[in-house]
Amino acid sequence: NIGPMSSKTGNATADVRYRAIIVKTAGQTLGKTAPKMQQTWSGSLPTSPQGFAAKGYSAFFVDGTLNELKVQTSGNTSTVSCKISMLLASFPDKSIFGMLNGGAKVQGSASQKDIDLAGEDCVAAVVEDLIAKKIVPTINSKVSSP
Protein backbone atom coordinates (compact mmCIF):
# COMPACT_ATOMS: atom_id res chain seq x y z
CA ASN A 1 0.00 0.00 0.00
CA ILE A 2 1.51 3.28 -1.08
CA GLY A 3 0.56 6.13 1.22
CA PRO A 4 -0.52 9.66 0.28
CA MET A 5 3.00 11.06 0.78
CA SER A 6 3.65 14.62 1.94
CA SER A 7 5.74 17.59 0.95
CA LYS A 8 7.02 20.42 3.10
CA THR A 9 8.36 22.97 0.61
CA GLY A 10 6.23 25.77 2.01
CA ASN A 11 4.58 26.28 -1.40
CA ALA A 12 1.11 24.66 -1.46
CA THR A 13 0.99 24.42 -5.26
CA ALA A 14 4.45 22.85 -5.44
CA ASP A 15 3.63 20.50 -2.56
CA VAL A 16 0.67 19.05 -4.49
CA ARG A 17 2.90 18.50 -7.54
CA TYR A 18 5.70 16.91 -5.52
CA ARG A 19 3.34 14.59 -3.62
CA ALA A 20 1.98 13.35 -6.95
CA ILE A 21 5.53 12.78 -8.25
CA ILE A 22 6.47 10.82 -5.11
CA VAL A 23 3.36 8.60 -5.30
CA LYS A 24 3.76 8.00 -9.05
CA THR A 25 7.51 7.29 -8.83
CA ALA A 26 7.07 4.95 -5.86
CA GLY A 27 4.40 2.95 -7.70
CA GLN A 28 6.31 2.80 -10.97
CA THR A 29 9.56 1.82 -9.27
CA LEU A 30 7.86 -0.92 -7.25
CA GLY A 31 6.24 -2.20 -10.44
CA LYS A 32 9.56 -2.20 -12.28
CA THR A 33 11.88 -3.56 -9.58
CA ALA A 34 9.43 -5.92 -7.89
CA PRO A 35 6.73 -6.84 -10.43
CA LYS A 36 5.46 -9.71 -8.25
CA MET A 37 4.57 -7.29 -5.45
CA GLN A 38 0.90 -6.40 -5.86
CA GLN A 39 -0.10 -2.78 -5.41
CA THR A 40 -3.81 -3.36 -5.92
CA TRP A 41 -6.21 -5.84 -4.40
CA SER A 42 -9.39 -7.15 -5.99
CA GLY A 43 -12.30 -7.33 -3.59
CA SER A 44 -12.24 -6.15 -0.02
CA LEU A 45 -8.94 -5.84 1.80
CA PRO A 46 -8.32 -8.01 4.83
CA THR A 47 -8.45 -5.93 7.99
CA SER A 48 -5.51 -7.50 9.82
CA PRO A 49 -2.07 -8.92 9.10
CA GLN A 50 -3.55 -12.34 9.96
CA GLY A 51 -6.21 -11.81 7.29
CA PHE A 52 -3.52 -11.23 4.68
CA ALA A 53 -1.50 -14.20 5.98
CA ALA A 54 -4.57 -16.45 5.73
CA LYS A 55 -4.70 -15.61 2.02
CA GLY A 56 -0.96 -16.28 1.69
CA TYR A 57 0.15 -12.64 1.56
CA SER A 58 2.42 -10.35 3.52
CA ALA A 59 1.34 -6.72 3.33
CA PHE A 60 3.35 -3.52 3.71
CA PHE A 61 2.80 0.22 3.79
CA VAL A 62 5.18 2.75 2.20
CA ASP A 63 4.91 6.48 2.81
CA GLY A 64 7.27 9.39 2.41
CA THR A 65 7.90 13.08 2.90
CA LEU A 66 9.79 15.64 0.86
CA ASN A 67 11.45 17.35 3.83
CA GLU A 68 13.59 19.88 2.03
CA LEU A 69 13.96 21.42 -1.41
CA LYS A 70 16.63 24.09 -1.78
CA VAL A 71 17.72 26.12 -4.77
CA GLN A 72 21.12 27.77 -5.00
CA THR A 73 21.77 30.02 -7.98
CA SER A 74 25.13 31.29 -9.13
CA GLY A 75 25.15 33.24 -12.37
CA ASN A 76 23.33 31.25 -15.05
CA THR A 77 23.48 27.97 -13.11
CA SER A 78 21.29 26.64 -10.34
CA THR A 79 21.62 23.63 -8.09
CA VAL A 80 18.49 22.07 -6.66
CA SER A 81 18.91 19.79 -3.65
CA CYS A 82 16.24 17.66 -2.05
CA LYS A 83 15.95 15.47 1.02
CA ILE A 84 13.30 12.79 1.38
CA SER A 85 12.42 10.44 4.19
CA MET A 86 10.35 7.31 3.71
CA LEU A 87 8.92 4.80 6.10
CA LEU A 88 8.16 1.14 5.73
CA ALA A 89 5.53 -0.49 7.92
CA SER A 90 3.42 -3.59 8.17
CA PHE A 91 -0.07 -3.26 6.69
CA PRO A 92 -2.86 -2.70 7.63
CA ASP A 93 -1.72 -2.06 11.23
CA LYS A 94 1.08 0.29 10.07
CA SER A 95 3.64 -0.85 12.60
CA ILE A 96 6.77 0.99 11.41
CA PHE A 97 9.93 -1.07 11.09
CA GLY A 98 11.96 0.99 8.64
CA MET A 99 12.88 4.68 8.37
CA LEU A 100 14.89 5.63 5.29
CA ASN A 101 16.45 8.91 4.20
CA GLY A 102 17.91 10.02 0.91
CA GLY A 103 18.99 13.13 -0.88
CA ALA A 104 20.37 14.38 -4.17
CA LYS A 105 21.45 17.46 -6.08
CA VAL A 106 20.58 18.36 -9.65
CA GLN A 107 22.21 21.13 -11.67
CA GLY A 108 20.61 23.14 -14.43
CA SER A 109 20.21 26.63 -15.75
CA ALA A 110 18.86 29.42 -13.56
CA SER A 111 15.58 29.71 -15.50
CA GLN A 112 12.49 29.01 -13.41
CA LYS A 113 11.39 26.28 -15.81
CA ASP A 114 14.72 24.47 -15.44
CA ILE A 115 14.67 24.93 -11.66
CA ASP A 116 11.18 23.38 -11.52
CA LEU A 117 12.26 20.47 -13.72
CA ALA A 118 15.42 19.94 -11.66
CA GLY A 119 13.29 19.80 -8.50
CA GLU A 120 11.05 17.16 -10.06
CA ASP A 121 14.07 15.16 -11.27
CA CYS A 122 15.69 15.37 -7.83
CA VAL A 123 12.58 14.12 -6.04
CA ALA A 124 11.96 11.31 -8.54
CA ALA A 125 15.59 10.15 -8.42
CA VAL A 126 15.67 9.96 -4.62
CA VAL A 127 12.34 8.12 -4.38
CA GLU A 128 13.41 5.67 -7.09
CA ASP A 129 16.69 5.00 -5.29
CA LEU A 130 15.04 4.53 -1.89
CA ILE A 131 12.39 2.15 -3.27
CA ALA A 132 14.74 0.08 -5.47
CA LYS A 133 17.77 -0.12 -3.20
CA LYS A 134 16.30 -0.04 0.29
CA ILE A 135 12.56 -0.69 0.47
CA VAL A 136 12.26 -3.61 -1.98
CA PRO A 137 15.27 -5.47 -0.49
CA THR A 138 13.91 -4.92 3.03
CA ILE A 139 10.48 -6.25 2.06
CA ASN A 140 12.12 -9.24 0.35
CA SER A 141 14.15 -10.02 3.47
CA LYS A 142 11.04 -9.71 5.67
CA VAL A 143 9.05 -12.04 3.43
CA SER A 144 11.81 -14.64 3.10
CA SER A 145 12.68 -14.79 6.81
CA PRO A 146 10.59 -17.19 8.90
C-alpha positions in Angstrom: 0.0 0.0 0.0 1.5 3.3 -1.1 0.6 6.1 1.2 -0.5 9.7 0.3 3.0 11.1 0.8 3.6 14.6 1.9 5.7 17.6 1.0 7.0 20.4 3.1 8.4 23.0 0.6 6.2 25.8 2.0 4.6 26.3 -1.4 1.1 24.7 -1.5 1.0 24.4 -5.3 4.5 22.9 -5.4 3.6 20.5 -2.6 0.7 19.1 -4.5 2.9 18.5 -7.5 5.7 16.9 -5.5 3.3 14.6 -3.6 2.0 13.4 -7.0 5.5 12.8 -8.2 6.5 10.8 -5.1 3.4 8.6 -5.3 3.8 8.0 -9.1 7.5 7.3 -8.8 7.1 5.0 -5.9 4.4 3.0 -7.7 6.3 2.8 -11.0 9.6 1.8 -9.3 7.9 -0.9 -7.2 6.2 -2.2 -10.4 9.6 -2.2 -12.3 11.9 -3.6 -9.6 9.4 -5.9 -7.9 6.7 -6.8 -10.4 5.5 -9.7 -8.2 4.6 -7.3 -5.5 0.9 -6.4 -5.9 -0.1 -2.8 -5.4 -3.8 -3.4 -5.9 -6.2 -5.8 -4.4 -9.4 -7.1 -6.0 -12.3 -7.3 -3.6 -12.2 -6.1 0.0 -8.9 -5.8 1.8 -8.3 -8.0 4.8 -8.5 -5.9 8.0 -5.5 -7.5 9.8 -2.1 -8.9 9.1 -3.5 -12.3 10.0 -6.2 -11.8 7.3 -3.5 -11.2 4.7 -1.5 -14.2 6.0 -4.6 -16.5 5.7 -4.7 -15.6 2.0 -1.0 -16.3 1.7 0.2 -12.6 1.6 2.4 -10.4 3.5 1.3 -6.7 3.3 3.4 -3.5 3.7 2.8 0.2 3.8 5.2 2.7 2.2 4.9 6.5 2.8 7.3 9.4 2.4 7.9 13.1 2.9 9.8 15.6 0.9 11.5 17.3 3.8 13.6 19.9 2.0 14.0 21.4 -1.4 16.6 24.1 -1.8 17.7 26.1 -4.8 21.1 27.8 -5.0 21.8 30.0 -8.0 25.1 31.3 -9.1 25.2 33.2 -12.4 23.3 31.3 -15.0 23.5 28.0 -13.1 21.3 26.6 -10.3 21.6 23.6 -8.1 18.5 22.1 -6.7 18.9 19.8 -3.6 16.2 17.7 -2.1 15.9 15.5 1.0 13.3 12.8 1.4 12.4 10.4 4.2 10.4 7.3 3.7 8.9 4.8 6.1 8.2 1.1 5.7 5.5 -0.5 7.9 3.4 -3.6 8.2 -0.1 -3.3 6.7 -2.9 -2.7 7.6 -1.7 -2.1 11.2 1.1 0.3 10.1 3.6 -0.9 12.6 6.8 1.0 11.4 9.9 -1.1 11.1 12.0 1.0 8.6 12.9 4.7 8.4 14.9 5.6 5.3 16.5 8.9 4.2 17.9 10.0 0.9 19.0 13.1 -0.9 20.4 14.4 -4.2 21.5 17.5 -6.1 20.6 18.4 -9.7 22.2 21.1 -11.7 20.6 23.1 -14.4 20.2 26.6 -15.8 18.9 29.4 -13.6 15.6 29.7 -15.5 12.5 29.0 -13.4 11.4 26.3 -15.8 14.7 24.5 -15.4 14.7 24.9 -11.7 11.2 23.4 -11.5 12.3 20.5 -13.7 15.4 19.9 -11.7 13.3 19.8 -8.5 11.0 17.2 -10.1 14.1 15.2 -11.3 15.7 15.4 -7.8 12.6 14.1 -6.0 12.0 11.3 -8.5 15.6 10.1 -8.4 15.7 10.0 -4.6 12.3 8.1 -4.4 13.4 5.7 -7.1 16.7 5.0 -5.3 15.0 4.5 -1.9 12.4 2.2 -3.3 14.7 0.1 -5.5 17.8 -0.1 -3.2 16.3 0.0 0.3 12.6 -0.7 0.5 12.3 -3.6 -2.0 15.3 -5.5 -0.5 13.9 -4.9 3.0 10.5 -6.2 2.1 12.1 -9.2 0.3 14.1 -10.0 3.5 11.0 -9.7 5.7 9.0 -12.0 3.4 11.8 -14.6 3.1 12.7 -14.8 6.8 10.6 -17.2 8.9 
